[in-house]
């Protein structure tokens, strides 16, 4: 067998719960494949892999930015990153990559099924092809800790419009709806070919409404208002669903009111009297 040139630790184990419902076992299960395994790989590679070129661990943005219910997972990733920093400080290869949500494969993909465009915490799932492409770039950087995520685009209506009707009015330079007939087609009111292209782009980009050329030719402000009302109802229903899902998620963590406590004592297998120096876990502002 030839010399080992690269070591990659892609392992993950989730045991999510709010801090009061965490336990020594849950922390140990999260730490084992990441922190503990990376510690052993570091020690063994120093001794057995003199030709090593890559020592890479996959971390998570839940470590760099934090994520509710994942204190143990964040801690496991944070320990890996500290090992990487220690290696680099001693002139050894090391790279920790904080990934965002990954689409198509993995845990998030299993939970979200085929909804690749679903936003998660202001980010989109990164496609596997994009991950592979950016991986080549990240491996050549000098920084020990790097990150890759797809930030969801912040949408804004055309001309500062708050709804579909206002957006189209801005494009067509209509200042007062009373000056036009809501049942007349936009073409009859004065929509030219350039306006038609811009209206289609704005409706698709800012409001997720896709119209065919035929739809656009017969479009009226009355129909636009119906589209706006339907979209508002859809967004309200979606917001309600997301709130219910969040409540279910918090309920699965246990007593969510405990998350507001300043200091919590973790369940321990050790007698407090055996140790005179307690161990404190203090999260940072945006990390563990």
Rosetta blueprint (number, residue, H / E / L):
1 X L
2 X L
3 X L
4 X L
5 X L
6 X E
7 X E
8 X E
9 X E
10 X L
11 X L
12 X L
13 X L
14 X L
15 X L
16 X L
17 X L
18 X L
19 X H
20 X H
21 X H
22 X L
23 X L
24 X H
25 X H
26 X H
27 X H
28 X H
29 X H
30 X H
31 X H
32 X H
33 X H
34 X H
35 X H
36 X H
37 X H
38 X H
39 X H
40 X H
41 X H
42 X H
43 X H
44 X H
45 X H
46 X H
47 X H
48 X H
49 X L
50 X L
51 X L
52 X L
53 X L
54 X E
55 X E
56 X E
57 X E
58 X E
59 X E
60 X E
61 X H
62 X H
63 X H
64 X H
65 X L
66 X L
67 X L
68 X L
69 X L
70 X L
71 X H
72 X H
73 X H
74 X H
75 X H
76 X H
77 X H
78 X H
79 X H
80 X H
81 X H
82 X H
83 X H
84 X H
85 X H
86 X H
87 X H
88 X H
89 X H
90 X L
91 X L
92 X L
93 X L
94 X L
95 X E
96 X E
97 X E
98 X E
99 X E
100 X L
101 X L
102 X E
103 X L
104 X L
105 X L
106 X H
107 X H
108 X H
109 X H
110 X H
111 X H
112 X H
113 X L
114 X L
115 X L
116 X L
117 X L
118 X L
119 X E
120 X E
121 X L
122 X L
123 X E
124 X E
125 X L
126 X E
127 X L
128 X H
129 X H
130 X H
131 X H
132 X H
133 X H
134 X H
135 X H
136 X H
137 X H
138 X H
139 X L
140 X L
141 X L
142 X L
143 X L
144 X L
145 X E
146 X E
147 X E
148 X E
149 X L
150 X E
151 X E
152 X L
153 X L
154 X L
155 X L
156 X L
157 X L
158 X H
159 X H
160 X H
161 X L
162 X L
163 X L
164 X H
165 X H
166 X H
167 X H
168 X H
169 X H
170 X H
171 X H
172 X L
173 X L
174 X L
175 X L
176 X L
177 X H
178 X H
179 X H
180 X L
181 X L
182 X L
183 X L
184 X L
185 X E
186 X H
187 X H
188 X H
189 X H
190 X L
191 X L
192 X L
193 X H
194 X H
195 X H
196 X H
197 X H
198 X H
199 X H
200 X H
201 X H
202 X H
203 X H
204 X H
205 X H
206 X H
207 X H
208 X L
209 X L
210 X L
211 X L
212 X L
213 X H
214 X H
215 X H
216 X H
217 X H
218 X L
219 X L
220 X E
221 X H
222 X H
223 X H
224 X H
225 X H
226 X H
227 X H
228 X H
229 X H
230 X H
231 X H
232 X H
233 X H
234 X H
235 X H
236 X H
237 X H
238 X H
239 X H
240 X H
241 X H
242 X H
243 X H
244 X H
245 X H
246 X H
247 X H
248 X H
249 X H
250 X H
251 X H
252 X H
253 X H
254 X L
255 X L
256 X H
257 X H
258 X H
259 X H
260 X H
261 X L
262 X L
263 X L
264 X L
265 X L
266 X L
267 X L
268 X L
269 X L
270 X L
271 X L
272 X H
273 X H
274 X H
275 X L
276 X L
277 X L
278 X L
279 X L
280 X L
281 X L
282 X L
283 X L
284 X L
285 X L
286 X L
287 X L
288 X L
